[in-house]
Amino acid sequence: MTGMVKSLNVSVATSLLLFEAFRQRQAAGMYEKSRLSPSEFEQLLFEWSWPSVAAAKRRDGKPYPSLGADGEILPESD
């Protein structure tokens, strides 16, 4: 097999593998609740959403600001 057929077979095999892994994890209840604590979730969400701001806050030793429902940085209340 060459070209498009070989590429299609690899794509189909990969999708089947990923679907089966998802199905098994779902059957085991792994998606029913988060395995992260709420504070860990908030920290990772901020670091992944705002990496440059997170790096600056870490460098300055300051806490991360809160995020709004749409992922925006909320103004700090003084």
C-alpha positions as CSV (number, residue, x, y, z in Angstrom):
1,M,0.0,0.0,0.0
2,T,1.2,3.4,-0.8
3,G,0.1,7.0,-0.8
4,M,-3.4,7.8,0.3
5,V,-4.5,4.3,1.1
6,K,-1.6,3.8,3.5
7,S,-2.3,7.1,5.1
8,L,-6.0,6.3,5.4
9,N,-5.2,3.0,7.1
10,V,-3.0,4.6,9.6
11,S,-5.6,7.3,10.3
12,V,-8.4,4.7,10.7
13,A,-6.2,2.5,13.0
14,T,-5.4,5.5,15.1
15,S,-9.0,6.6,15.4
16,L,-10.1,3.1,16.4
17,L,-7.4,2.9,19.1
18,L,-8.3,6.3,20.5
19,F,-12.0,5.5,20.5
20,E,-11.4,2.2,22.3
21,A,-9.2,3.9,24.9
22,F,-11.9,6.5,25.5
23,R,-14.6,3.9,25.7
24,Q,-12.7,1.9,28.3
25,R,-11.9,5.0,30.4
26,Q,-15.6,6.0,30.2
27,A,-16.7,2.5,31.3
28,A,-14.3,2.7,34.2
29,G,-15.9,6.0,35.3
30,M,-12.7,8.0,34.8
31,Y,-14.6,11.0,33.3
32,E,-17.3,11.3,35.9
33,K,-15.3,13.5,38.3
34,S,-12.1,15.4,38.1
35,R,-9.0,13.9,39.7
36,L,-7.6,17.3,40.3
37,S,-8.6,19.4,43.4
38,P,-10.4,22.7,42.5
39,S,-7.2,24.7,43.4
40,E,-5.0,22.5,41.1
41,F,-7.6,22.8,38.3
42,E,-7.7,26.6,38.7
43,Q,-3.9,26.8,38.7
44,L,-3.5,24.6,35.6
45,L,-6.3,26.4,33.8
46,F,-4.6,29.8,34.4
47,E,-1.1,28.5,33.4
48,W,-2.3,26.9,30.2
49,S,-4.6,29.8,29.3
50,W,-2.2,32.7,30.1
51,P,1.3,31.3,30.0
52,S,3.1,34.6,29.7
53,V,1.1,36.2,32.6
54,A,1.6,33.1,34.7
55,A,5.4,33.2,34.1
56,A,5.5,36.9,35.1
57,K,3.4,36.3,38.3
58,R,5.6,33.3,39.3
59,R,8.8,35.4,38.6
60,D,7.4,38.2,40.8
61,G,6.1,35.8,43.5
62,K,2.6,37.1,43.1
63,P,-0.6,35.0,43.1
64,Y,-2.5,34.4,39.9
65,P,-5.6,36.6,39.3
66,S,-9.0,35.0,39.1
67,L,-10.5,34.1,35.7
68,G,-14.0,34.9,34.6
69,A,-16.5,32.4,33.1
70,D,-15.1,33.0,29.6
71,G,-11.4,32.7,30.7
72,E,-10.8,36.4,30.9
73,I,-8.6,37.8,33.7
74,L,-10.8,39.5,36.2
75,P,-9.7,42.9,37.6
76,E,-8.1,42.7,41.0
77,S,-10.1,44.1,43.8
78,D,-8.0,46.3,46.2
